């Protein structure tokens, strides 16, 4: 039995060769296509942890190069974050969420989601550094934690959501 508006698919036929009806193109979570929340979260954390470690190394290197200048932490974060975003898009699109959604749509949504996260992390780090209470590296860890949860939810349910099958 099929849901109303859903397109019946031949199991032996490539899913990309079907022409879903307009009502079947609404977006759902990857869970509808077989990816469980737990497995997606585990892959997201592995990919993100590896990416965060590389991004942190870039951040520390750029801080060392920039020296003790007023905006050094923000400039280092922006540069490191841009590198991390590019790696994150590729890894999360294919491995974490297994998205087959068009690159045009996912790339724009991904950049919107990460643009908001970048602003959150820049504000957290710069205001934290100016407070004088903790180092830029500690504020980086705090900002990364805050953006991780937000990014997972946005990527799973909006950026890389699969068209309903």
N, C-alpha and C positions, 0 to 999 in steps of 0.2 A: 504494500500500500504506500502510496506517495503522498507527501504533504501537498496541500493545495498550492499550485503555482510552481512546484518543483518539476524538474525535467527528469524523466526516466533515462537512465544511462545503461548502455550495454556494458557489462563488466569487462568484456574483452576489448572494448574500444578505448582509445586514448581519450582521456577527459578533455584535453585541449581541443579535440575535434568536434565537440558538441556545441550546439548553439542554444544556450539557455534562454528561456523567455525573460522579458524585462523584469517580471516579478521575482525571478529566481536569482537576480544579481545583487540582492541586498547582502550586506556584509555580516558575517558571523565570526565568532572566535575560532582560532585554530582547533579548538576542542571538537568542533563539528566535523573536522576532517581527520580526526584520529589522534591529534597531538593532545596529550593530557596536560593539565595544568602543572602537575608535579614534574613531568619530564621536560616540559618547556622551561620551567623555572630552573631546573638543574642545569640544563644546557645554557640558559641565559647567564647563570652564575659562573659557570666554567668559562664561557666566552668572555664575560664581563670581567672576571677576575684576572684572566690572562691579559686582556686588553688594558685593564686598570694598572696592572704592574708595569706594562710597557709605557703607558701614558705617564705614570708617576716618574719613571726614569727620565723621560723627556722633560717633564716639568722641573725636576731637580737639576738636570743639566742646564736648562735654560735659565734657571735662577742663578746658578753658579756663573754663567756667562754674563748675565745682566748685572750682577752685583747687587749692592744695597741701594737701589733706586726706589723712589716712592711707588711707582707703578710696575715694578719688576714682577711681582707675584701675579698680577692680572694679565700682563703680557705673556708670561710663561704659561699660565693656565689656558689662555685663549689659543696659543699655538699647540700646546700638548693636546688640548681638547679637540681641535680640528683634526689632528692625526687620528685620535681615538675614534672619532665619529666615522671617519671613512672606513676604518677597519671594522667597526661595529656594524655598519650597514651591510657589508658583504657577508660577514659571519652570521649575523642574526637573521638576515633575510633567508639564506639557504639552510643553514644548519639548525639554528635554534627554532625557527618558526616554520621552515619549509614552505615559504611563500611562493606562490606562482602568480601572484597579482602583478600587474604591469609595473615595470620600473618607474615610469613617469609618475604614477600615482603614489607608489610607496616611497620613492625618493623625496618627493615634495613633502609628504606627511612626516617622513623621518626627519627631514631638516627642520620642519616646524616644531616637532617634539623636542629635538635636540637644541634648537635655538632657545626655547624656553628653559631647558635645563642648563644651558650655558649661562644665561642671565642669572639663574638661581645660584649656580656655583660661583660666578664672578662676584655677586653681591655677598655671598657667604664668606668667601675667602678675603675679599678686600676689607669688608667691615670688621671681620675677625682680626685681621692683621692690624688694622688701625686701632682696635681696642687694646692691643698690646698684651692680651691675656695668654695667647697661645701662638705657636709658630705658624708660618704659612703652610708647612707640611701637615700639621695637625688639622688646620682648617680645610685643607684639601681633602683629607680623609672624611671629615664631617660633611662637606659638600658632596662628595662622591656617594656617601650613604644616602643622603637625601634625594639625589637624582636617580639612583638605581631603582628604587621602588616605583617612582613616577614613570621612568622610561619603560620598565617591564609592562606595566599596565597599559600604557599608550601603545607600545609596539604590539602587544598581543591582541588587543581589542580594537585598535584603530589603524595603525600603520601597516601591519602585515596580516590583517584579518583576511581570511579566505572568502571568496564569493560563495554564497550558499549553493550547495550542489543539489 
